[in-house]
C-alpha cells in the first residue's frame, strides 16, 4: 500500500515542508525540498527512521546519582523502547569519564551507549570517635 506523508526537514535552517510517497521499500515522489539534503532526509525517514537517543543511568558511589548518556549513532525508531529498557536495567560505579562506553552493542544494534559527562567518586568523610 502506497503512503503519502508530509514531513518538515530538520537538516538545515530552511525547514522545508516535504511531501513524499513511499511503499516502505522505496520512495517514489519527493516534492518541496530546496536542496539535496532534503531528499536524503525524506528517504531515511520513509525507509529507515532513526533517532539519537539520550537518557540517564544510575550511578553508584558518585558525586551525582545519575549520569547522562547518549547513543553513539542514531537508533532505529522501532526499537527505541527496547534500548531504553536495557538502559533502565543497569547501574554503574563511579568514577565515570566523558565518552566512556556504558553499554556495548545495546540490544544487538552495534550501537554503544556512552557517558556524556564526568562523574567523580563520592568522597566519604571519615569520622573518629573520641
C-alpha positions in Angstrom: 0.0 0.0 0.0 1.4 3.4 -1.0 1.6 6.1 1.6 1.8 9.9 1.1 3.4 11.7 4.0 4.2 15.3 4.9 7.3 16.0 7.0 9.4 19.0 7.9 13.0 18.6 7.1 15.3 19.3 10.1 18.7 19.0 8.3 19.2 22.7 7.6 17.6 26.0 8.8 15.2 26.2 5.7 12.8 23.7 7.4 11.3 22.6 4.0 7.9 21.0 4.0 8.4 17.8 2.1 5.8 15.5 0.6 6.8 12.0 -0.3 5.2 8.8 -1.4 6.5 5.5 -0.2 5.6 1.9 -0.1 8.1 1.2 2.8 10.5 -0.5 0.3 11.2 2.5 -1.9 10.4 6.2 -2.1 8.8 7.4 -5.3 7.8 11.0 -5.1 9.5 13.9 -3.3 8.3 17.5 -3.5 9.0 20.6 -1.5 12.7 20.1 -0.8 15.0 23.1 -1.6 18.3 21.0 -1.5 19.6 17.5 -1.9 19.8 17.1 1.8 16.0 17.2 2.0 15.8 14.2 -0.5 18.2 12.2 1.7 16.3 13.1 4.9 12.9 12.1 3.4 14.4 8.8 2.1 15.8 8.0 5.5 12.5 9.0 7.3 10.5 6.8 4.9 12.6 3.7 4.7 14.7 3.6 7.9 13.8 6.2 10.5 16.4 6.6 13.3 16.8 8.9 16.2 19.7 9.9 18.5 18.8 8.6 22.0 19.5 10.3 25.3 18.8 9.0 28.8 20.5 8.6 32.2 22.0 5.8 34.1 22.1 5.3 37.9 25.5 5.9 39.4 26.8 4.0 42.5 29.1 6.0 44.9 29.2 9.0 42.6 29.1 12.7 43.4 25.8 12.7 41.4 23.2 10.0 41.4 22.8 9.8 37.6 25.0 10.2 34.6 23.6 11.4 31.3 24.2 9.1 28.3 23.6 9.0 24.6 23.7 6.6 21.7 26.9 6.6 19.6 24.8 6.5 16.5 21.1 7.0 15.7 18.9 4.1 16.9 16.3 2.5 14.6 13.0 4.1 15.6 11.2 0.8 16.0 13.5 -0.4 18.8 14.0 2.7 20.8 11.9 1.4 23.7 13.8 -1.9 23.7 17.1 0.1 24.0 15.6 2.3 26.8 14.6 -0.9 28.6 18.2 -2.1 28.6 19.5 1.2 29.8 17.0 1.3 32.6 18.2 -2.1 34.0 21.8 -1.0 34.6 23.8 1.0 37.1 27.5 1.9 37.0 30.0 2.6 39.7 31.9 6.0 39.8 34.2 7.3 38.6 32.8 7.7 35.1 34.6 9.5 32.3 33.0 11.5 29.4 32.9 9.3 26.4 33.1 6.1 28.4 31.1 3.2 26.9 28.4 2.3 29.4 26.7 -0.4 27.3 28.4 -2.0 24.3 26.3 -3.2 21.3 23.0 -2.3 23.1 20.1 -4.5 22.0 22.3 -6.1 19.4 22.4 -2.9 17.3 26.1 -2.4 17.1 25.4 0.9 18.8 27.1 1.9 22.1 25.6 3.9 24.9 28.2 6.4 26.1 28.5 8.8 29.1 28.2 12.5 28.3 29.8 13.8 31.4 32.4 13.0 34.1 31.2 11.8 37.5 33.7 11.7 40.3 33.6 9.1 43.1 31.9 10.4 46.1 34.3 11.4 48.9 33.3 9.8 52.1 34.1 11.6 55.4 35.9 9.5 57.9 34.9 10.4 61.5 36.8 9.2 64.5 35.1 8.7 67.9 36.8 10.4 70.8 
